[in-house]
Amino acid sequence: MVKQTMNIAKSIGMGLLAGAAVATVSSKAMNGTQKKMKSMKKNAGKAIHTVGNLIGDVEKMLK
């Protein structure tokens, strides 16, 4: 039961994060310069890594 709950939580979290990252990067791409784009991609990568760690920590707490 816990495994199934964690799989659902991971899927929802990663989906939300991926959607937010794509929306942010694409909106900046429409209006920004090359330097801003590179910065946004770097920040999106950091955010994805952080959320991954957060989901991993929640998984450990539920075990």
C-alpha positions as CSV (number, residue, x, y, z in Angstrom):
1,M,0.0,0.0,0.0
2,V,2.8,2.4,0.9
3,K,4.6,1.6,-2.4
4,Q,1.5,2.4,-4.4
5,T,1.0,5.7,-2.5
6,M,4.6,6.7,-3.1
7,N,4.4,5.9,-6.8
8,I,1.3,8.1,-7.1
9,A,2.9,10.9,-5.1
10,K,6.1,10.7,-7.2
11,S,4.1,10.8,-10.5
12,I,2.1,13.8,-9.4
13,G,5.1,15.7,-8.1
14,M,7.2,15.1,-11.2
15,G,4.3,16.0,-13.5
16,L,3.7,19.3,-11.7
17,L,7.4,20.1,-11.7
18,A,7.9,19.2,-15.3
19,G,4.9,21.4,-16.4
20,A,6.1,24.3,-14.3
21,A,9.7,24.1,-15.7
22,V,8.5,23.9,-19.3
23,A,6.1,26.8,-18.8
24,T,8.8,29.0,-17.2
25,V,11.5,28.2,-19.7
26,S,9.2,28.6,-22.7
27,S,7.8,32.0,-21.5
28,K,11.3,33.3,-20.9
29,A,12.4,32.0,-24.4
30,M,9.7,34.1,-26.0
31,N,10.7,37.3,-24.3
32,G,14.3,36.8,-23.1
33,T,17.8,37.0,-24.3
34,Q,20.3,34.1,-24.6
35,K,21.8,34.9,-21.1
36,K,18.4,34.9,-19.5
37,M,17.5,31.6,-21.2
38,K,20.7,29.9,-19.9
39,S,20.0,31.2,-16.4
40,M,16.4,29.9,-16.5
41,K,17.5,26.4,-17.7
42,K,20.0,26.3,-14.9
43,N,17.4,27.3,-12.3
44,A,14.9,24.8,-13.7
45,G,17.5,22.0,-13.4
46,K,18.2,23.0,-9.8
47,A,14.4,23.0,-9.0
48,I,14.0,19.5,-10.5
49,H,16.8,18.2,-8.5
50,T,15.4,19.7,-5.3
51,V,11.9,18.3,-5.8
52,G,13.4,14.9,-6.5
53,N,15.2,15.1,-3.2
54,L,12.1,16.2,-1.4
55,I,10.1,13.2,-2.9
56,G,12.9,10.9,-1.8
57,D,12.8,12.2,1.7
58,V,9.0,11.8,1.9
59,E,9.4,8.3,0.7
60,K,11.9,7.6,3.5
61,M,9.5,9.0,6.1
62,L,6.7,6.8,5.0
63,K,8.8,3.6,5.2
